[in-house]
Amino acid sequence: MLVGQSGWCPSNMKFLIKPLTCLEYKSAYDIFSETFVREECLHFSSNWRTRSRTKSVGIFTSQGDLLGFVLIAGTKNYINCIAVHPEFQNYSFGTILLQHLLRGCIQTSSNLYLVPASERLQHWYSRKGFQVTQIFQSDTKEYGTYMNFHSHRTRIQSKHIQRVI
């Protein structure tokens, strides 16, 4: 299913979003390892194995090359990771992946949860409609933020939901 073409993509690139299969493991791992620090790569294999087979998706070129992906944990609607190849990080592919997930949440009246990896990402998720629901202290004594996207049409969420639809 071809989902997009736009003037902001390199060479008016056409792309598609589809569920990830075991054939994409190596490509996804390569993207992940180029995007995140080494310590985070230790968790990639377990996140891959426990991913939802239907909700975890990749964004591919029309030739089938993986540009980025998002891994959703099992049945929890929890984003374990979202990653876009460094060469394609300024072309809104992360936003396209996230909007794809949010549309699914709105259609099924479900929520989406995550813990952003940095304060910069927390602001990015806030602009996409996620709200801070809890601040916690990790084992390493660092503070983290738990965020979620509510698919219910509250006054606050209406503008975000309208943008996604």
N, C-alpha and C positions, 0 to 999 in steps of 0.2 A: 504494500500500500504506500504510494508516494504521498507524503504529507506536506511537502513544502518546496517552495522555490522563492527566492527573494533576491533583490538587488544587493543586499548587504552580505550575502554569502560569497565566498571566493568563486569567481567565474560563474555567478548565478547557479551555484551548485544545487542540484536536486538531492533530497535526502528522504529517508524513511525511518520510522520508528517501529521496532518489532521486539518481541520477547527475546531475551538472550538464551542461547543454547550452549551446550558444553563445547561446541566448536569454537566459540568466542572466548573461552577462558584465557588463552595465551594473549590474545590481543587486549582483552580487558585488563589483565595483570600488567602488561607492558604500559598501558595508559596510566593505570593506578600508580605504578612505581615511578613513572616520570612526573607525576603530579604531587605525590605525597612524600613525606619523609620516611626513612627506612623503618622506623619503629612501627609506623602504621601499616606497612606492608606485611608485617607478621600476621595481621588479622585478616588479610584479604581472602585466603583460602577458606577459612571457616565462614566468613561472610558470604562467599560464593556458594558454598555447600548448603547453607541454611536459607538461601534466598528464595523468595516466592518465584516460582517458575512462570507465573502469568503476569505478575506486576513488575518484575525486574526487566527493564527494557534497555535497548541500545539505540543509538542514532547512527545510521549507516549512510554512506554515499550510495548513489544508484549503482555503483560498481560492487557494492557489498563490503566496503572498508568501514570498520568501526571507528567513529569519531569520538564517541563518549557513551556513557552508560550511567544507570542508576540501579543500585541494589536495594531491594526492599526485603526486610527480614520477615520470613515466613508469612504468617497470617496476621501479624501485628500492625501492618501499615506503618512501619518504622523505617526511615531511610538510613541504611547502614552507610552508604556512601554514594556520592554523585561525583563523577569525574569526566572531564573533557580533555582530550589530548592537548598538550601545551600549545601546539601550532594552531589550534582552532578555538582557543579560549576567549577570544575577543569577538566572536561571531554569534553570540547569543544561543549557542547550542545547549548550554546548561539551563537557560531559561525555557527553551523549547521542551526539554526533557521534563522539567519541573511542571510546566503548564500541562503537559500530557498527563502527568500523575494527578494534578489538581482537578482536571476535567473528570477523570475517573472517580475521584472522591466526591465531587459534586453530584455526579450521576447516581452514585450508590449511597449518598448521604452518610459518608464515612469521614473520618478525620485522618490526618497524616502527621506523624511525629518525627522529631529529629533532635540531635544535639549538635549544634554547629561547631566546626573545628576551630573557629577563630571569631574574634569580635567583628572583623570585616564581613565574614560570612553571615554572622548574626544580623547585621544591618541589611545585607542582601535579602535574606529570608524574610525579614520584617517588611521590606518593600513588596514582597510577593504575597503577603497576607498572613504570614506566620506570626504568632504571638508568644511571648515568653510566658510560660506557665509555672516554671519552678527554677530556682537557682540551687545548685547542690555543690557540695565539696567532695572531690574525688579522693581516692586513696593516696594520691601524691600531694594532697592538701591544696590543690588548685581548684578554683571555682569554675563551674560549668553552668551552662544554661540549657534547660529543656524547653523546646518550643513545639507548638502544634498549629496545624491549619484546621480550623473548624469549617465544615462545609455548610453549616446552618446560616441562614440569611439574617443574621443579627445586623443592627445598624452599622457596626464597625466592619463586618465582613462583606457587606453588600457591594462596596466599591471594588474589592479584590475579586469577588466571585464574578462580577460583571466583566472585569478585564480578562478573566480566564475563559469565559464562555464564548 
